[in-house]
Amino acid sequence: MSTAQPPFGPAVPPKQGMSTGKKVALFGCATPLLVLFLMVGCVAVLAPGGEDTAEDTGTEAADTDTGGEEDGEEEGEESHELGETFEHGSFAFTVRSVEEGVASVEGEFGLTEQARGEYIVVELTAENTSSSAEYLDGSNQVLMDTDGNMYERDISASSDDSFMDQLNPGQSAEATLAYDVTSGTEIDHMLVNGKTMIDDGVRVDLG
C-alpha cells in the first residue's frame, strides 16, 4: 500500500535565520567601530585648521630667520676713519694721515730707501690705556687692497722703533710706517692691531 504524496512534491524545510545569539555578537563587534568612527569625526570637526597652524609656524620661523639676519647686519664689522681715535686691545689708536705714490723715504737711520714699486706711508699714534706695561708691534699693522691682499710694512723704510718698546700706562708712541706696494695698487683699508694676531685688527678706511 503506497503512501500518498503531497500534491506539490516533498515538503521543503523552512529556511533558518541567524540566531539571536549571533545577532548580539555581531552587534557587539560593530558597536566599538562605530563609536571610534564617530570620535574621529568629532575630533576632525573640532580641531583648529591644520593648514593655518602650519602656515603660521612657517611664517614665525621665517620672521625669526629674518630677524637674525638683520641683527647680524646691524652688528657688522667695526670700522673707523682717518683722524678718529679708537681703542683696541690695550691701546688707543689714531691714524693721522696716509700718503700714496711715494718713490723714496728717509728710513730710521737717515738713509734714503727706494721703493721697488711705490711707498704708501701711514702716520699713526698709540697710547697705552691699560693699567700695566704693554708691548706694541709695528709689524701687526697691515694694509689691505681691494682684492683682499695683505701688505706688511718695510722695516728699513719705517720709523717705528718706539712701537717695539714697552709702554707704561698712559705713555704713547708715534710711528711712520712705509709699505712697498706695486705701482697702481688700490689700497682699501688698514688693519690696526693692539693685540697679538694680525687678523684681530680693527678696520680703518683710508679712502
Summary of the structure (lengths in Angstrom):
residues: 207
radius of gyration: 44.8
end to end distance: 139.2
largest distance: 161.1
contacts: 505
relative contact order: 0.15
helix: 32%
strand: 34%
